[in-house]
Amino acid sequence: MTYTAPTRPRRLRRLFTPWALVAPAALWLLVFNVWPSINTIVLAFTNAKPLGGGHFTGLDNFARVLSDGQLADALLNSIVFMLVCLPLLTVLPLLLAILVEKKIPGIAFFRTAFYTPVVASAVVVALIWSWVLSDRGLVNGFAQWLGIIAEPVPFLTERWLLVFSAISLTVWKGLGYYMIIYLSALGNVRRELHEAAAVDGAGPVRRFWNVTVPGVRNTMLLVSVMVAVSALRVFSELFVLSNGTGGPGGRAQSVVMLIQMYSRGFYGHFGYASALSIVLLVITIGPMLLLLRLNRKAA
Protein backbone atom coordinates (compact mmCIF):
# COMPACT_ATOMS: atom_id res chain seq x y z
CA MET A 1 0.00 0.00 0.00
CA THR A 2 1.43 3.33 -1.03
CA TYR A 3 1.43 6.42 1.21
CA THR A 4 0.15 9.66 -0.23
CA ALA A 5 1.50 12.80 1.41
CA PRO A 6 -1.20 15.32 2.33
CA THR A 7 -1.51 18.17 -0.11
CA ARG A 8 -0.61 21.73 0.86
CA PRO A 9 -4.26 22.91 1.30
CA ARG A 10 -4.96 19.91 3.53
CA ARG A 11 -1.89 20.65 5.65
CA LEU A 12 -3.00 24.26 5.99
CA ARG A 13 -6.47 23.17 7.06
CA ARG A 14 -4.99 20.87 9.69
CA LEU A 15 -2.84 23.72 10.93
CA PHE A 16 -5.44 26.49 11.05
CA THR A 17 -8.67 24.60 11.87
CA PRO A 18 -7.88 24.22 15.61
CA TRP A 19 -6.96 27.91 15.83
CA ALA A 20 -10.15 28.91 14.00
CA LEU A 21 -12.22 26.91 16.51
CA VAL A 22 -10.44 28.48 19.47
CA ALA A 23 -10.46 32.01 18.03
CA PRO A 24 -14.01 33.07 19.14
CA ALA A 25 -13.42 32.04 22.76
CA ALA A 26 -9.93 33.56 22.74
CA LEU A 27 -11.29 36.81 21.31
CA TRP A 28 -14.02 36.90 23.95
CA LEU A 29 -11.42 36.29 26.67
CA LEU A 30 -9.15 39.06 25.36
CA VAL A 31 -11.93 41.63 24.97
CA PHE A 32 -13.87 40.99 28.17
CA ASN A 33 -11.20 39.66 30.57
CA VAL A 34 -7.61 40.40 29.61
CA TRP A 35 -8.08 43.93 28.26
CA PRO A 36 -10.30 45.14 31.17
CA SER A 37 -7.77 43.72 33.64
CA ILE A 38 -4.87 45.53 31.97
CA ASN A 39 -6.94 48.71 31.70
CA THR A 40 -7.80 48.52 35.41
CA ILE A 41 -4.11 48.36 36.33
CA VAL A 42 -3.35 51.34 34.09
CA LEU A 43 -6.27 53.41 35.43
CA ALA A 44 -5.20 52.74 39.03
CA PHE A 45 -2.24 55.07 38.48
CA THR A 46 -4.33 57.91 37.00
CA ASN A 47 -7.12 60.27 38.08
CA ALA A 48 -9.36 59.20 35.18
CA LYS A 49 -13.04 60.15 35.23
CA PRO A 50 -15.96 59.27 32.91
CA LEU A 51 -15.80 62.62 31.10
CA GLY A 52 -12.01 62.89 30.94
CA GLY A 53 -9.02 60.72 30.26
CA GLY A 54 -7.11 61.91 33.30
CA HIS A 55 -3.36 61.90 33.74
CA PHE A 56 -0.71 59.86 35.54
CA THR A 57 -0.70 60.40 39.33
CA GLY A 58 1.69 57.68 40.46
CA LEU A 59 0.78 56.04 43.77
CA ASP A 60 -1.63 58.79 44.89
CA ASN A 61 -4.68 56.50 44.65
CA PHE A 62 -2.99 53.82 46.75
CA ALA A 63 -1.91 56.43 49.31
CA ARG A 64 -5.54 57.52 49.53
CA VAL A 65 -6.54 53.91 50.26
CA LEU A 66 -4.58 54.00 53.52
CA SER A 67 -6.60 56.94 54.86
CA ASP A 68 -10.06 56.06 53.54
CA GLY A 69 -12.41 55.52 56.50
CA GLN A 70 -15.14 54.11 54.26
CA LEU A 71 -12.75 51.48 52.95
CA ALA A 72 -11.82 50.47 56.51
CA ASP A 73 -15.51 49.89 57.31
CA ALA A 74 -16.08 48.05 54.02
CA LEU A 75 -13.04 45.81 54.59
CA LEU A 76 -14.21 44.97 58.10
CA ASN A 77 -17.68 44.10 56.80
CA SER A 78 -16.26 41.91 54.03
CA ILE A 79 -13.84 40.12 56.36
CA VAL A 80 -16.57 39.45 58.94
CA PHE A 81 -18.77 38.23 56.07
CA MET A 82 -16.05 35.80 55.01
CA LEU A 83 -15.19 34.59 58.53
CA VAL A 84 -18.83 33.73 59.26
CA CYS A 85 -19.72 32.27 55.85
CA LEU A 86 -16.54 30.18 55.53
CA PRO A 87 -17.21 27.59 58.28
CA LEU A 88 -20.97 27.58 57.74
CA LEU A 89 -20.84 27.02 53.98
CA THR A 90 -17.99 24.53 54.26
CA VAL A 91 -19.51 22.25 56.92
CA LEU A 92 -23.31 22.59 56.66
CA PRO A 93 -23.53 21.60 52.96
CA LEU A 94 -21.42 18.52 53.71
CA LEU A 95 -23.80 17.44 56.49
CA LEU A 96 -26.73 18.16 54.20
CA ALA A 97 -25.15 16.10 51.40
CA ILE A 98 -24.65 13.16 53.79
CA LEU A 99 -28.35 13.32 54.71
CA VAL A 100 -29.72 13.51 51.15
CA GLU A 101 -27.23 10.91 49.85
CA LYS A 102 -29.20 8.15 51.54
CA LYS A 103 -31.43 6.16 49.19
CA ILE A 104 -34.80 6.38 50.90
CA PRO A 105 -38.27 7.03 49.44
CA GLY A 106 -38.97 10.72 48.78
CA ILE A 107 -35.34 11.87 49.11
CA ALA A 108 -35.41 13.35 45.59
CA PHE A 109 -38.01 15.87 46.78
CA PHE A 110 -35.70 17.12 49.54
CA ARG A 111 -32.75 17.33 47.16
CA THR A 112 -34.83 19.51 44.86
CA ALA A 113 -36.13 21.62 47.74
CA PHE A 114 -32.62 22.27 49.08
CA TYR A 115 -31.35 23.20 45.61
CA THR A 116 -34.27 25.46 44.62
CA PRO A 117 -32.83 28.68 46.20
CA VAL A 118 -29.73 28.29 44.04
CA VAL A 119 -31.60 28.69 40.75
CA ALA A 120 -33.50 31.75 41.98
CA SER A 121 -32.09 35.17 41.14
CA ALA A 122 -29.99 36.67 43.94
CA VAL A 123 -31.76 40.01 43.53
CA VAL A 124 -35.23 38.43 43.71
CA VAL A 125 -34.28 36.38 46.78
CA ALA A 126 -32.80 39.48 48.44
CA LEU A 127 -36.01 41.44 47.75
CA ILE A 128 -38.05 38.67 49.39
CA TRP A 129 -35.60 38.60 52.30
CA SER A 130 -35.90 42.40 52.74
CA TRP A 131 -39.70 42.05 52.89
CA VAL A 132 -39.41 39.29 55.51
CA LEU A 133 -36.93 41.25 57.68
CA SER A 134 -38.32 44.78 57.37
CA ASP A 135 -39.83 46.59 60.37
CA ARG A 136 -43.30 45.55 59.20
CA GLY A 137 -42.14 42.25 57.77
CA LEU A 138 -43.01 38.68 58.58
CA VAL A 139 -40.35 38.11 61.26
CA ASN A 140 -41.02 41.29 63.26
CA GLY A 141 -44.79 40.99 62.85
CA PHE A 142 -44.85 37.39 64.06
CA ALA A 143 -42.50 38.11 66.97
CA GLN A 144 -44.63 41.07 68.08
CA TRP A 145 -47.80 39.01 67.75
CA LEU A 146 -46.27 36.38 70.06
CA GLY A 147 -45.22 39.12 72.48
CA ILE A 148 -41.51 38.27 72.20
CA ILE A 149 -40.58 41.85 71.29
CA ALA A 150 -42.26 45.21 71.88
CA GLU A 151 -40.52 47.14 69.12
CA PRO A 152 -39.43 45.93 65.67
CA VAL A 153 -35.87 44.64 65.46
CA PRO A 154 -33.93 46.88 63.00
CA PHE A 155 -32.59 44.05 60.84
CA LEU A 156 -32.14 46.35 57.83
CA THR A 157 -31.30 49.67 59.50
CA GLU A 158 -28.61 48.73 62.03
CA ARG A 159 -25.12 48.07 60.69
CA TRP A 160 -24.25 44.66 62.10
CA LEU A 161 -27.80 43.34 62.01
CA LEU A 162 -27.85 44.24 58.32
CA VAL A 163 -24.52 42.49 57.71
CA PHE A 164 -25.64 39.33 59.51
CA SER A 165 -28.99 39.42 57.72
CA ALA A 166 -27.07 39.41 54.44
CA ILE A 167 -24.92 36.54 55.76
CA SER A 168 -28.02 34.50 56.59
CA LEU A 169 -29.31 35.11 53.06
CA THR A 170 -25.99 34.06 51.53
CA VAL A 171 -25.82 30.88 53.62
CA TRP A 172 -29.42 29.94 52.85
CA LYS A 173 -28.93 30.49 49.12
CA GLY A 174 -25.55 28.74 48.94
CA LEU A 175 -26.35 25.57 50.88
CA GLY A 176 -27.85 23.75 47.90
CA TYR A 177 -25.06 24.73 45.51
CA TYR A 178 -22.25 23.42 47.68
CA MET A 179 -24.38 20.41 48.66
CA ILE A 180 -24.33 19.27 45.01
CA ILE A 181 -20.52 19.60 44.92
CA TYR A 182 -20.22 17.47 48.06
CA LEU A 183 -22.66 14.89 46.70
CA SER A 184 -20.37 14.25 43.75
CA ALA A 185 -17.39 13.96 46.11
CA LEU A 186 -19.17 11.56 48.47
CA GLY A 187 -19.79 9.24 45.53
CA ASN A 188 -16.01 8.73 45.32
CA VAL A 189 -15.64 7.67 48.98
CA ARG A 190 -15.43 3.88 49.00
CA ARG A 191 -18.24 2.10 50.82
CA GLU A 192 -15.81 -0.57 51.95
CA LEU A 193 -14.09 1.96 54.21
CA HIS A 194 -17.35 2.78 56.00
CA GLU A 195 -18.19 -0.90 56.33
CA ALA A 196 -14.74 -1.74 57.71
CA ALA A 197 -14.95 1.14 60.22
CA ALA A 198 -18.43 -0.02 61.30
CA VAL A 199 -17.14 -3.57 61.81
CA ASP A 200 -14.36 -2.16 64.00
CA GLY A 201 -17.01 -0.52 66.18
CA ALA A 202 -16.82 3.05 64.89
CA GLY A 203 -20.04 5.01 65.29
CA PRO A 204 -21.49 7.56 62.80
CA VAL A 205 -19.53 10.49 64.25
CA ARG A 206 -16.22 8.66 64.20
CA ARG A 207 -16.82 7.38 60.66
CA PHE A 208 -17.57 10.96 59.64
CA TRP A 209 -14.24 12.27 61.00
CA ASN A 210 -12.06 9.29 60.05
CA VAL A 211 -13.59 8.24 56.72
CA THR A 212 -15.81 10.92 55.20
CA VAL A 213 -13.74 14.03 55.97
CA PRO A 214 -10.41 12.58 54.67
CA GLY A 215 -12.24 11.33 51.58
CA VAL A 216 -13.62 14.77 50.69
CA ARG A 217 -10.71 16.90 51.96
CA ASN A 218 -9.81 18.21 48.51
CA THR A 219 -13.44 19.10 47.83
CA MET A 220 -13.62 20.89 51.19
CA LEU A 221 -10.60 22.95 50.15
CA LEU A 222 -12.26 23.81 46.84
CA VAL A 223 -15.49 24.82 48.58
CA SER A 224 -13.57 26.85 51.16
CA VAL A 225 -11.75 28.82 48.48
CA MET A 226 -14.97 29.43 46.54
CA VAL A 227 -16.79 30.60 49.68
CA ALA A 228 -13.92 32.87 50.78
CA VAL A 229 -13.62 34.54 47.38
CA SER A 230 -17.37 35.02 46.89
CA ALA A 231 -17.78 36.35 50.46
CA LEU A 232 -15.07 38.97 49.99
CA ARG A 233 -16.74 39.97 46.71
CA VAL A 234 -20.28 40.14 48.14
CA PHE A 235 -22.48 42.78 46.52
CA SER A 236 -26.09 41.90 45.67
CA GLU A 237 -27.17 40.83 49.15
CA LEU A 238 -25.96 43.95 50.96
CA PHE A 239 -26.93 46.27 48.11
CA VAL A 240 -30.54 45.08 47.90
CA LEU A 241 -31.12 44.65 51.65
CA SER A 242 -29.83 48.19 52.29
CA ASN A 243 -31.78 49.57 49.30
CA GLY A 244 -28.49 50.67 47.75
CA THR A 245 -27.49 52.90 50.67
CA GLY A 246 -25.04 50.58 52.40
CA GLY A 247 -26.89 50.88 55.70
CA PRO A 248 -26.76 53.77 58.20
CA GLY A 249 -24.12 56.22 57.05
CA GLY A 250 -22.98 53.73 54.43
CA ARG A 251 -21.14 51.76 57.12
CA ALA A 252 -22.55 48.37 56.06
CA GLN A 253 -21.06 48.52 52.56
CA SER A 254 -18.86 45.83 51.11
CA VAL A 255 -15.67 46.63 49.19
CA VAL A 256 -17.42 45.86 45.88
CA MET A 257 -20.21 48.30 46.80
CA LEU A 258 -17.58 50.94 47.50
CA ILE A 259 -15.93 50.31 44.13
CA GLN A 260 -19.31 50.61 42.43
CA MET A 261 -20.03 53.85 44.29
CA TYR A 262 -16.76 55.47 43.18
CA SER A 263 -17.09 54.37 39.55
CA ARG A 264 -20.68 55.35 38.77
CA GLY A 265 -22.14 58.60 37.46
CA PHE A 266 -20.62 61.42 35.44
CA TYR A 267 -18.32 62.40 38.30
CA GLY A 268 -17.03 58.95 39.17
CA HIS A 269 -13.39 58.35 40.05
CA PHE A 270 -12.29 55.52 37.78
CA GLY A 271 -8.70 55.79 38.96
CA TYR A 272 -9.49 55.35 42.64
CA ALA A 273 -12.09 52.64 41.91
CA SER A 274 -9.43 50.74 39.92
CA ALA A 275 -6.99 51.04 42.82
CA LEU A 276 -9.64 49.61 45.15
CA SER A 277 -10.16 46.72 42.72
CA ILE A 278 -6.46 45.87 42.86
CA VAL A 279 -6.50 46.06 46.67
CA LEU A 280 -9.48 43.69 46.73
CA LEU A 281 -7.65 41.29 44.40
CA VAL A 282 -4.62 41.22 46.72
CA ILE A 283 -6.82 40.69 49.78
CA THR A 284 -8.71 37.88 48.02
CA ILE A 285 -5.48 36.03 47.23
CA GLY A 286 -4.58 35.95 50.96
CA PRO A 287 -7.27 33.50 52.16
CA MET A 288 -6.66 31.29 49.12
CA LEU A 289 -2.96 30.92 49.95
CA LEU A 290 -3.72 30.38 53.65
CA LEU A 291 -6.26 27.63 52.90
CA LEU A 292 -3.83 25.92 50.52
CA ARG A 293 -1.10 26.01 53.17
CA LEU A 294 -3.41 24.60 55.85
CA ASN A 295 -4.48 21.81 53.51
CA ARG A 296 -0.85 20.85 52.82
CA LYS A 297 -0.14 20.70 56.54
CA ALA A 298 -3.24 18.57 57.15
CA ALA A 299 -2.23 16.22 54.33
C-alpha positions as CSV (number, residue, x, y, z in Angstrom):
1,M,0.0,0.0,0.0
2,T,1.4,3.3,-1.0
3,Y,1.4,6.4,1.2
4,T,0.2,9.7,-0.2
5,A,1.5,12.8,1.4
6,P,-1.2,15.3,2.3
7,T,-1.5,18.2,-0.1
8,R,-0.6,21.7,0.9
9,P,-4.3,22.9,1.3
10,R,-5.0,19.9,3.5
11,R,-1.9,20.7,5.7
12,L,-3.0,24.3,6.0
13,R,-6.5,23.2,7.1
14,R,-5.0,20.9,9.7
15,L,-2.8,23.7,10.9
16,F,-5.4,26.5,11.1
17,T,-8.7,24.6,11.9
18,P,-7.9,24.2,15.6
19,W,-7.0,27.9,15.8
20,A,-10.2,28.9,14.0
21,L,-12.2,26.9,16.5
22,V,-10.4,28.5,19.5
23,A,-10.5,32.0,18.0
24,P,-14.0,33.1,19.1
25,A,-13.4,32.0,22.8
26,A,-9.9,33.6,22.7
27,L,-11.3,36.8,21.3
28,W,-14.0,36.9,23.9
29,L,-11.4,36.3,26.7
30,L,-9.2,39.1,25.4
31,V,-11.9,41.6,25.0
32,F,-13.9,41.0,28.2
33,N,-11.2,39.7,30.6
34,V,-7.6,40.4,29.6
35,W,-8.1,43.9,28.3
36,P,-10.3,45.1,31.2
37,S,-7.8,43.7,33.6
38,I,-4.9,45.5,32.0
39,N,-6.9,48.7,31.7
40,T,-7.8,48.5,35.4
41,I,-4.1,48.4,36.3
42,V,-3.3,51.3,34.1
43,L,-6.3,53.4,35.4
44,A,-5.2,52.7,39.0
45,F,-2.2,55.1,38.5
46,T,-4.3,57.9,37.0
47,N,-7.1,60.3,38.1
48,A,-9.4,59.2,35.2
49,K,-13.0,60.1,35.2
50,P,-16.0,59.3,32.9
51,L,-15.8,62.6,31.1
52,G,-12.0,62.9,30.9
53,G,-9.0,60.7,30.3
54,G,-7.1,61.9,33.3
55,H,-3.4,61.9,33.7
56,F,-0.7,59.9,35.5
57,T,-0.7,60.4,39.3
58,G,1.7,57.7,40.5
59,L,0.8,56.0,43.8
60,D,-1.6,58.8,44.9
61,N,-4.7,56.5,44.7
62,F,-3.0,53.8,46.7
63,A,-1.9,56.4,49.3
64,R,-5.5,57.5,49.5
65,V,-6.5,53.9,50.3
66,L,-4.6,54.0,53.5
67,S,-6.6,56.9,54.9
68,D,-10.1,56.1,53.5
69,G,-12.4,55.5,56.5
70,Q,-15.1,54.1,54.3
71,L,-12.7,51.5,52.9
72,A,-11.8,50.5,56.5
73,D,-15.5,49.9,57.3
74,A,-16.1,48.1,54.0
75,L,-13.0,45.8,54.6
76,L,-14.2,45.0,58.1
77,N,-17.7,44.1,56.8
78,S,-16.3,41.9,54.0
79,I,-13.8,40.1,56.4
80,V,-16.6,39.4,58.9
81,F,-18.8,38.2,56.1
82,M,-16.0,35.8,55.0
83,L,-15.2,34.6,58.5
84,V,-18.8,33.7,59.3
85,C,-19.7,32.3,55.9
86,L,-16.5,30.2,55.5
87,P,-17.2,27.6,58.3
88,L,-21.0,27.6,57.7
89,L,-20.8,27.0,54.0
90,T,-18.0,24.5,54.3
91,V,-19.5,22.2,56.9
92,L,-23.3,22.6,56.7
93,P,-23.5,21.6,53.0
94,L,-21.4,18.5,53.7
95,L,-23.8,17.4,56.5
96,L,-26.7,18.2,54.2
97,A,-25.1,16.1,51.4
98,I,-24.7,13.2,53.8
99,L,-28.3,13.3,54.7
100,V,-29.7,13.5,51.2
101,E,-27.2,10.9,49.8
102,K,-29.2,8.2,51.5
103,K,-31.4,6.2,49.2
104,I,-34.8,6.4,50.9
105,P,-38.3,7.0,49.4
106,G,-39.0,10.7,48.8
107,I,-35.3,11.9,49.1
108,A,-35.4,13.4,45.6
109,F,-38.0,15.9,46.8
110,F,-35.7,17.1,49.5
111,R,-32.7,17.3,47.2
112,T,-34.8,19.5,44.9
113,A,-36.1,21.6,47.7
114,F,-32.6,22.3,49.1
115,Y,-31.4,23.2,45.6
116,T,-34.3,25.5,44.6
117,P,-32.8,28.7,46.2
118,V,-29.7,28.3,44.0
119,V,-31.6,28.7,40.8
120,A,-33.5,31.8,42.0
121,S,-32.1,35.2,41.1
122,A,-30.0,36.7,43.9
123,V,-31.8,40.0,43.5
124,V,-35.2,38.4,43.7
125,V,-34.3,36.4,46.8
126,A,-32.8,39.5,48.4
127,L,-36.0,41.4,47.8
128,I,-38.1,38.7,49.4
129,W,-35.6,38.6,52.3
130,S,-35.9,42.4,52.7
131,W,-39.7,42.1,52.9
132,V,-39.4,39.3,55.5
133,L,-36.9,41.2,57.7
134,S,-38.3,44.8,57.4
135,D,-39.8,46.6,60.4
136,R,-43.3,45.6,59.2
137,G,-42.1,42.2,57.8
138,L,-43.0,38.7,58.6
139,V,-40.4,38.1,61.3
140,N,-41.0,41.3,63.3
141,G,-44.8,41.0,62.8
142,F,-44.9,37.4,64.1
143,A,-42.5,38.1,67.0
144,Q,-44.6,41.1,68.1
145,W,-47.8,39.0,67.8
146,L,-46.3,36.4,70.1
147,G,-45.2,39.1,72.5
148,I,-41.5,38.3,72.2
149,I,-40.6,41.8,71.3
150,A,-42.3,45.2,71.9
151,E,-40.5,47.1,69.1
152,P,-39.4,45.9,65.7
153,V,-35.9,44.6,65.5
154,P,-33.9,46.9,63.0
155,F,-32.6,44.0,60.8
156,L,-32.1,46.3,57.8
157,T,-31.3,49.7,59.5
158,E,-28.6,48.7,62.0
159,R,-25.1,48.1,60.7
160,W,-24.3,44.7,62.1
161,L,-27.8,43.3,62.0
162,L,-27.9,44.2,58.3
163,V,-24.5,42.5,57.7
164,F,-25.6,39.3,59.5
165,S,-29.0,39.4,57.7
166,A,-27.1,39.4,54.4
167,I,-24.9,36.5,55.8
168,S,-28.0,34.5,56.6
169,L,-29.3,35.1,53.1
170,T,-26.0,34.1,51.5
171,V,-25.8,30.9,53.6
172,W,-29.4,29.9,52.8
173,K,-28.9,30.5,49.1
174,G,-25.6,28.7,48.9
175,L,-26.4,25.6,50.9
176,G,-27.9,23.7,47.9
177,Y,-25.1,24.7,45.5
178,Y,-22.3,23.4,47.7
179,M,-24.4,20.4,48.7
180,I,-24.3,19.3,45.0
181,I,-20.5,19.6,44.9
182,Y,-20.2,17.5,48.1
183,L,-22.7,14.9,46.7
184,S,-20.4,14.2,43.7
185,A,-17.4,14.0,46.1
186,L,-19.2,11.6,48.5
187,G,-19.8,9.2,45.5
188,N,-16.0,8.7,45.3
189,V,-15.6,7.7,49.0
190,R,-15.4,3.9,49.0
191,R,-18.2,2.1,50.8
192,E,-15.8,-0.6,52.0
193,L,-14.1,2.0,54.2
194,H,-17.4,2.8,56.0
195,E,-18.2,-0.9,56.3
196,A,-14.7,-1.7,57.7
197,A,-15.0,1.1,60.2
198,A,-18.4,0.0,61.3
199,V,-17.1,-3.6,61.8
200,D,-14.4,-2.2,64.0
201,G,-17.0,-0.5,66.2
202,A,-16.8,3.1,64.9
203,G,-20.0,5.0,65.3
204,P,-21.5,7.6,62.8
205,V,-19.5,10.5,64.3
206,R,-16.2,8.7,64.2
207,R,-16.8,7.4,60.7
208,F,-17.6,11.0,59.6
209,W,-14.2,12.3,61.0
210,N,-12.1,9.3,60.0
211,V,-13.6,8.2,56.7
212,T,-15.8,10.9,55.2
213,V,-13.7,14.0,56.0
214,P,-10.4,12.6,54.7
215,G,-12.2,11.3,51.6
216,V,-13.6,14.8,50.7
217,R,-10.7,16.9,52.0
218,N,-9.8,18.2,48.5
219,T,-13.4,19.1,47.8
220,M,-13.6,20.9,51.2
221,L,-10.6,22.9,50.1
222,L,-12.3,23.8,46.8
223,V,-15.5,24.8,48.6
224,S,-13.6,26.9,51.2
225,V,-11.7,28.8,48.5
226,M,-15.0,29.4,46.5
227,V,-16.8,30.6,49.7
228,A,-13.9,32.9,50.8
229,V,-13.6,34.5,47.4
230,S,-17.4,35.0,46.9
231,A,-17.8,36.3,50.5
232,L,-15.1,39.0,50.0
233,R,-16.7,40.0,46.7
234,V,-20.3,40.1,48.1
235,F,-22.5,42.8,46.5
236,S,-26.1,41.9,45.7
237,E,-27.2,40.8,49.1
238,L,-26.0,44.0,51.0
239,F,-26.9,46.3,48.1
240,V,-30.5,45.1,47.9
241,L,-31.1,44.7,51.6
242,S,-29.8,48.2,52.3
243,N,-31.8,49.6,49.3
244,G,-28.5,50.7,47.8
245,T,-27.5,52.9,50.7
246,G,-25.0,50.6,52.4
247,G,-26.9,50.9,55.7
248,P,-26.8,53.8,58.2
249,G,-24.1,56.2,57.0
250,G,-23.0,53.7,54.4
251,R,-21.1,51.8,57.1
252,A,-22.5,48.4,56.1
253,Q,-21.1,48.5,52.6
254,S,-18.9,45.8,51.1
255,V,-15.7,46.6,49.2
256,V,-17.4,45.9,45.9
257,M,-20.2,48.3,46.8
258,L,-17.6,50.9,47.5
259,I,-15.9,50.3,44.1
260,Q,-19.3,50.6,42.4
261,M,-20.0,53.9,44.3
262,Y,-16.8,55.5,43.2
263,S,-17.1,54.4,39.6
264,R,-20.7,55.3,38.8
265,G,-22.1,58.6,37.5
266,F,-20.6,61.4,35.4
267,Y,-18.3,62.4,38.3
268,G,-17.0,59.0,39.2
269,H,-13.4,58.4,40.0
270,F,-12.3,55.5,37.8
271,G,-8.7,55.8,39.0
272,Y,-9.5,55.3,42.6
273,A,-12.1,52.6,41.9
274,S,-9.4,50.7,39.9
275,A,-7.0,51.0,42.8
276,L,-9.6,49.6,45.1
277,S,-10.2,46.7,42.7
278,I,-6.5,45.9,42.9
279,V,-6.5,46.1,46.7
280,L,-9.5,43.7,46.7
281,L,-7.6,41.3,44.4
282,V,-4.6,41.2,46.7
283,I,-6.8,40.7,49.8
284,T,-8.7,37.9,48.0
285,I,-5.5,36.0,47.2
286,G,-4.6,36.0,51.0
287,P,-7.3,33.5,52.2
288,M,-6.7,31.3,49.1
289,L,-3.0,30.9,49.9
290,L,-3.7,30.4,53.6
291,L,-6.3,27.6,52.9
292,L,-3.8,25.9,50.5
293,R,-1.1,26.0,53.2
294,L,-3.4,24.6,55.9
295,N,-4.5,21.8,53.5
296,R,-0.9,20.9,52.8
297,K,-0.1,20.7,56.5
298,A,-3.2,18.6,57.1
299,A,-2.2,16.2,54.3
